[in-house]
């Protein structure tokens, strides 16, 4: 039996969970968090949604296949290694650029952030795939 209250809560909490997962992902370089925990949080939001409705509804809400999240995540992780190789540094050496953005100041972007985004997407996709398959059994 599906509960209207749980469905309403799941529908309202999903965007909040995704925003918080991105916040945890982004702040993960200087404080606790990162791609792994952010990916778990994103997956948790969709798992709660699937528990309230069903896995087919959650997959529609996801809009992309969990397999595509995994492929994209692994691709981002691989691409993050290329700048260090092209600059003659060892594999997985962090490369950084600083951008000056008006009103915001200096923004430092680096390959570790790109790698962490790959971890975020991969963890999200793997956890959702596993749990959705278990829920469908």
N, C-alpha and C positions, 0 to 999 in steps of 0.2 A: 504494500500500500504506500503510495506516494503522499508525502505531507506537503501541503501548500506552503506552510511556514518555512520548512527546510528548503523548498524550491526557491522561494522568494529570497531567503538568506543567501543561498548559493549564487543566484543570479546577481545579487548586489555585491557580494564579497569577491567575485571573480575579478572585476577590474581593479579593486583595491589590492588584492593579492598580487596581481601582475605588476602594478605600480611599485608596491613594496619590494617585490623580487628584483626589479630593475634598480631600485635604490640600494638594496643590499649588494647587488652585483657591482654597481659603480663605486661604492665606497670601500670595496674589498681590498684595494691595494694599500691603503693607509690604516685601515681599521679592520676588525673582524668582519668577514663576509667574503664575497667573491662569486665567481661563476658557479661553483658547485652548490653552495647554499642558495643562491638566487635561482638556479635551475630547479632545485628541490621545491622551493616556494612556488614557482610557476606551475610545476607539476601538481603540487598539492591543491592549488586553486581549481585545476581542471578535474582532479580526482574527486574533490568535494562536489563539483558540478555534476560529474557522472554519477555519483552516489545519489544525488537529489533527483536527477532526471534518468538518464541511462547513457551508456557509452556512445551510442549513435548520436544523441543530441550533443554530447560533449565534443565529439569529433567534428560535428557541423560547426560548433562554436569555435573550435580551434582553427578552422579554415584551411589548414595545411595538414598533410599527413605527418604523423609523428616520425615516420621514416625520413621525411624531408628535413625535419628539424635535426635529426641525427647526421644526415649527409651534410647539411649546411654547417653544423657545428664542427664536424671533422674537417671540412674545407677551410673554415675560418682558422682553426688551430694550425693547419698545415700552412696556410698563406702567411700566418704570423711569423713563420720561420724564414721566409724568403728574404726579407730585407737584410737580415744579418748575413746570409750567405752571399748576397749580391754586393755587400759592402766589404767582404773579405773577413768578416768576423766568424768565430765559431758558431755552430748550430745552436739556436735558442738564445743567442745573445740579445738582450733587450735593446731596441733602437727607439729613440725618443725624438719628437719634434715639439717645438713650442709655437703656438699660434697666438697672435695678439688679436683679441676680439674686443671691439669697442663696447664700452659699458660693462663688460664682464672681466676684462683684464687678460692675463696670460692663461692659456689653457695648454697643459702638457698632455700630449697623446703619445702612446707608445705601443709597441708590439705586445707587451704583456697584457694590455687591456684587450687587444684583438684576440689573443689566445684565451683569455678568460671568457670572452663572449662566445668563443667556440665551445668551451667547457659548459657554459650556461645552456646553450642550445642542445648540446649532446645529452647532458644530464636530463633536461626537460623531456626530450624525445624518448630516451631510454626508459625513464621511470613511467611516463604515460603509456608507452607501448606495453611494458610488463603488467602494470596494474589494470589497464583496459582489457588485456587478454585474460587475466585472472578473473575479472568481473564478468566477462562474457561466458565463462565456463559454467 
